[in-house]
């Protein structure tokens, strides 16, 4: 036991020496271990362990995505998930459920409280008993209405050093911005005028991790969450965490080391706990957050949503293929989080360098025709660039670059079937599971473009829609349930199972998955065009000595040299038996 503690101390100390070279690493280490509630009984995590398999499917939701009169939303959500999703979902990401002042939760006022409008900690803990629970660590910034910021303005110790400040005449020309608002906000404090750093908005004030006392606060919060059943941590906007004047303030070495430190502390507390980094940045930079299997356990596959969207509206798999071939297989102990819709928009930064400006414009123009909106970011004082598309995925897939058509349902199911088969853990936004459309009323009332895809369902209205077997909501949910049940039973869909890209023509997208013991192969083939495509089975490596069947239709493949006709957006999962 003492050996484990010594190993933990040395590991934490090594992180601290990198992050805080001018601080006493022994003191820092002692404080961090105590705040995490670790002692000689702590468990040493085993490296390169996969804490997931093909049965893992995550649902992404706000705490109040479904409301019922007279009930706390977290209670309503819990019951709905048990009734509707318990056979297909084993993990739930509840987006920030803390008191907040803006950005639908991502401007946190108090990290240790549950928003009383949603419920209380027992409601959160109840969900954690039935599902693996994922929560946000929103630690790049917090609310300008938080008690911490109030104490900052009063120049109270230690909060007066909790927020990152700069001067208007500092050289900030290299800073990478995700928004168009001014970076610095002028604030009057008891010690005079200060200029606080605001990466996202003036209500979201960036925290100052140069101050280890702030880190102590955050570690105590993490321990608090873990003791309430949270085992998956989403590090929100983590790429912006560390700032240095004169740098890009993005992906700095101290940020990567901080992720390693947080992982170390979390894993010694619970060896099965998982860190997921939310880094909506170009693909190569995103991949760096794996480290050497010592940073994030899981990274978001941010390039997938815009690339898949582009492929389905153009009927061209070329860029999807090129991207998929370039993606490294994740080491054991790491994997990808695959998603195609979330509470945020469809980010466009991850495809910089993959799609050119004309192709990105093709996406934005088409999405605007389908009711979507575009959010922008600053490149310089005089230049902006599209940052994300704000639209519900169901509406985003209502047609192609030629306009809306009759293939919306098929195209939507095809998109999810592609995602469900890929290497990694699938995550489905609640509004994709329910095929929710653009919420134009919420958009208009809030003035927030992202609100278009953050609908709040009345529970009775939703249930009525799902009871109507002819509604697109019911049809989508039933078909996704069917496909997910098939997926979770296949060893070849383990998040770390082998994946090869196939080249089957521009209008067809395909990849080959093989189980880790090589016993099962699944050839995943998708028609991404709105017309019939021919698939020559001789193009694929179907072993002649084995029997083959399409898992999705049950069709037996008895002639390995035949040509199949694929209907628009038809999907095949051809497996050996």
Secondary structure in CASP SS format (residue, H / E / C, confidence):
PFRMAT SS
TARGET T0000
AUTHOR 0000-0000-0000
METHOD secondary structure of the structure
MODEL  1
X C 1.00
X H 1.00
X H 1.00
X H 1.00
X H 1.00
X H 1.00
X H 1.00
X H 1.00
X H 1.00
X H 1.00
X H 1.00
X H 1.00
X H 1.00
X H 1.00
X H 1.00
X H 1.00
X H 1.00
X H 1.00
X H 1.00
X C 1.00
X C 1.00
X C 1.00
X C 1.00
X C 1.00
X H 1.00
X H 1.00
X H 1.00
X H 1.00
X H 1.00
X H 1.00
X H 1.00
X H 1.00
X H 1.00
X H 1.00
X H 1.00
X C 1.00
X C 1.00
X C 1.00
X C 1.00
X C 1.00
X C 1.00
X C 1.00
X C 1.00
X C 1.00
X C 1.00
X C 1.00
X C 1.00
X C 1.00
X C 1.00
X C 1.00
X C 1.00
X C 1.00
X C 1.00
X C 1.00
X C 1.00
X C 1.00
X E 1.00
X E 1.00
X E 1.00
X E 1.00
X E 1.00
X C 1.00
X C 1.00
X C 1.00
X C 1.00
X E 1.00
X E 1.00
X C 1.00
X C 1.00
X C 1.00
X C 1.00
X C 1.00
X H 1.00
X H 1.00
X H 1.00
X H 1.00
X H 1.00
X H 1.00
X H 1.00
X H 1.00
X H 1.00
X H 1.00
X H 1.00
X H 1.00
X C 1.00
X C 1.00
X C 1.00
X C 1.00
X C 1.00
X C 1.00
X E 1.00
X E 1.00
X E 1.00
X E 1.00
X C 1.00
X C 1.00
X C 1.00
X C 1.00
X E 1.00
X E 1.00
X C 1.00
X C 1.00
X H 1.00
X H 1.00
X H 1.00
X C 1.00
X C 1.00
X E 1.00
X E 1.00
X E 1.00
X C 1.00
X C 1.00
X C 1.00
X C 1.00
X C 1.00
X C 1.00
X C 1.00
X C 1.00
X C 1.00
X C 1.00
X H 1.00
X H 1.00
X H 1.00
X H 1.00
X H 1.00
X H 1.00
X H 1.00
X H 1.00
X H 1.00
X H 1.00
X C 1.00
X E 1.00
X E 1.00
X E 1.00
X E 1.00
X E 1.00
X E 1.00
X C 1.00
X C 1.00
X C 1.00
X E 1.00
X E 1.00
X E 1.00
X C 1.00
X C 1.00
X C 1.00
X H 1.00
X H 1.00
X H 1.00
X H 1.00
X H 1.00
X H 1.00
X H 1.00
X C 1.00
X C 1.00
X C 1.00
X C 1.00
X C 1.00
X H 1.00
X H 1.00
X H 1.00
X C 1.00
X E 1.00
X C 1.00
X E 1.00
X E 1.00
X C 1.00
X C 1.00
X C 1.00
X C 1.00
X C 1.00
X C 1.00
X C 1.00
X C 1.00
X C 1.00
X C 1.00
X C 1.00
X C 1.00
X C 1.00
X C 1.00
X C 1.00
X C 1.00
X C 1.00
X E 1.00
X E 1.00
X E 1.00
X E 1.00
X E 1.00
X E 1.00
X C 1.00
X C 1.00
X E 1.00
X E 1.00
X E 1.00
X E 1.00
X E 1.00
X E 1.00
X C 1.00
X C 1.00
X C 1.00
X E 1.00
X C 1.00
X C 1.00
X E 1.00
X E 1.00
X E 1.00
X E 1.00
X C 1.00
X C 1.00
X C 1.00
X C 1.00
X H 1.00
X H 1.00
X H 1.00
X H 1.00
X H 1.00
X H 1.00
X H 1.00
X H 1.00
X H 1.00
X H 1.00
X H 1.00
X H 1.00
X H 1.00
X H 1.00
X H 1.00
X C 1.00
X C 1.00
X C 1.00
X E 1.00
X E 1.00
X E 1.00
X E 1.00
X E 1.00
X E 1.00
X C 1.00
X C 1.00
X H 1.00
X H 1.00
X H 1.00
X C 1.00
X C 1.00
X C 1.00
X C 1.00
X C 1.00
X C 1.00
X C 1.00
X C 1.00
X C 1.00
X C 1.00
X C 1.00
X C 1.00
X H 1.00
X H 1.00
X H 1.00
X H 1.00
X H 1.00
X H 1.00
X H 1.00
X H 1.00
X H 1.00
X H 1.00
X H 1.00
X H 1.00
X H 1.00
X H 1.00
X H 1.00
X H 1.00
X H 1.00
X C 1.00
X C 1.00
X C 1.00
X C 1.00
X E 1.00
X E 1.00
X E 1.00
X E 1.00
X C 1.00
X C 1.00
X C 1.00
X C 1.00
X C 1.00
X H 1.00
X H 1.00
X H 1.00
X H 1.00
X H 1.00
X H 1.00
X H 1.00
X H 1.00
X C 1.00
X C 1.00
X C 1.00
X C 1.00
X C 1.00
X C 1.00
X C 1.00
X E 1.00
X E 1.00
X E 1.00
X C 1.00
X H 1.00
X H 1.00
X H 1.00
X H 1.00
X H 1.00
X H 1.00
X H 1.00
X H 1.00
X H 1.00
X H 1.00
X H 1.00
X H 1.00
X H 1.00
X C 1.00
X C 1.00
X C 1.00
X H 1.00
X H 1.00
X H 1.00
X H 1.00
X H 1.00
X H 1.00
X H 1.00
X H 1.00
X H 1.00
X C 1.00
X C 1.00
X C 1.00
X C 1.00
X C 1.00
X C 1.00
X C 1.00
X C 1.00
X E 1.00
X E 1.00
X E 1.00
X E 1.00
X C 1.00
X C 1.00
X C 1.00
X C 1.00
X C 1.00
X C 1.00
X C 1.00
X E 1.00
X E 1.00
X C 1.00
X H 1.00
X H 1.00
X H 1.00
X E 1.00
X C 1.00
X C 1.00
X E 1.00
X C 1.00
X H 1.00
X H 1.00
X H 1.00
X H 1.00
X H 1.00
X H 1.00
X H 1.00
X H 1.00
X H 1.00
X H 1.00
X H 1.00
X H 1.00
X H 1.00
X C 1.00
X C 1.00
X C 1.00
X E 1.00
X E 1.00
X E 1.00
X E 1.00
X E 1.00
X E 1.00
X C 1.00
X C 1.00
X C 1.00
X C 1.00
X C 1.00
X E 1.00
X E 1.00
X E 1.00
X E 1.00
X E 1.00
X E 1.00
X E 1.00
X C 1.00
X C 1.00
X H 1.00
X H 1.00
X H 1.00
X H 1.00
X C 1.00
X C 1.00
X E 1.00
X E 1.00
X C 1.00
X C 1.00
X E 1.00
X E 1.00
X C 1.00
X C 1.00
X C 1.00
X H 1.00
X H 1.00
X H 1.00
X H 1.00
X H 1.00
X H 1.00
X H 1.00
X H 1.00
X H 1.00
X H 1.00
X H 1.00
X H 1.00
X H 1.00
X H 1.00
X C 1.00
X C 1.00
X C 1.00
X E 1.00
X E 1.00
X E 1.00
X E 1.00
X E 1.00
X H 1.00
X H 1.00
X H 1.00
X H 1.00
X C 1.00
X C 1.00
X C 1.00
X C 1.00
X C 1.00
X C 1.00
X H 1.00
X H 1.00
X H 1.00
X H 1.00
X H 1.00
X H 1.00
X H 1.00
X C 1.00
X C 1.00
X H 1.00
X H 1.00
X H 1.00
X H 1.00
X H 1.00
X C 1.00
X C 1.00
X C 1.00
X E 1.00
X E 1.00
X H 1.00
X H 1.00
X H 1.00
X H 1.00
X H 1.00
X H 1.00
X H 1.00
X H 1.00
X H 1.00
X C 1.00
X C 1.00
X C 1.00
X C 1.00
X H 1.00
X H 1.00
X H 1.00
X H 1.00
X H 1.00
X H 1.00
X H 1.00
X H 1.00
X H 1.00
X H 1.00
X H 1.00
X H 1.00
X H 1.00
X H 1.00
X H 1.00
X H 1.00
X C 1.00
X C 1.00
X C 1.00
X H 1.00
X H 1.00
X H 1.00
X C 1.00
X C 1.00
X C 1.00
X C 1.00
X E 1.00
X E 1.00
X E 1.00
X E 1.00
X E 1.00
X E 1.00
X C 1.00
X C 1.00
X C 1.00
X C 1.00
X E 1.00
X E 1.00
X E 1.00
X E 1.00
X E 1.00
X E 1.00
X E 1.00
X C 1.00
X C 1.00
X C 1.00
X C 1.00
X C 1.00
X C 1.00
X E 1.00
X E 1.00
X E 1.00
X E 1.00
X E 1.00
X E 1.00
X E 1.00
X C 1.00
X C 1.00
X C 1.00
X C 1.00
X C 1.00
X E 1.00
X E 1.00
X E 1.00
X E 1.00
X H 1.00
X H 1.00
X H 1.00
X C 1.00
X C 1.00
X C 1.00
X C 1.00
X C 1.00
X C 1.00
X C 1.00
X C 1.00
X E 1.00
X E 1.00
X E 1.00
X C 1.00
X C 1.00
X C 1.00
X C 1.00
X C 1.00
X E 1.00
X E 1.00
X C 1.00
X C 1.00
X C 1.00
X C 1.00
X C 1.00
X E 1.00
X E 1.00
X E 1.00
X E 1.00
X C 1.00
X C 1.00
X C 1.00
X C 1.00
X E 1.00
X E 1.00
X E 1.00
X E 1.00
X E 1.00
X E 1.00
X C 1.00
END
